[in-house]
């Protein structure tokens, strides 16, 4: 156990300065490549839809776990947008978020029907986010941003599992 911890610390010691150096260069005027800019833009676009829908779910959801998921998703999307802003990316404005047809549809729903549509939209959006992360990671263009994509990918996978669990709970609750 101690050996594994020591190896982890050595690996972390080697990675952190590399990431810090890469970020320092980027903030001093280094330009991102085309794949990185496309990745940031695509992630933010899908994230804007997830954020707009989750803000509605924070208000309208009645199921405790749907509401919790909406809170987690809102915090995550706001955090990712803030991190991406430091890289020079601009998230879509809130007025743009309101133009999503899925958001307009959610506003017209309530109760269980709202929650099912919200979770389906989150599932579809997270599947799309997963593809965006994988595509960028494969480019190998920017190791710093690729590491962020790997972290985001892990969160997306967790959220897909959580969505499946919540949806299973909604269906079992309906059968009772």
Secondary structure, 3 states (H helix, E strand, C coil): CHHHHHHHHHHHHHHHHHHHHHHHHHHCCCCCCHHHHHHHHHHHHHHHHHHHHHHHHHHHCCCHHHHHHHHHHHHHHHHHHHHHHHCCCCCCCHHHHCCCHHHHHHHCCCHHHHHHHHHHHHHHHHHHHHHHHHHHHHHCCCHHHHHHHHHHHHHHHHHHHHHHHHHHHHHHHHHC
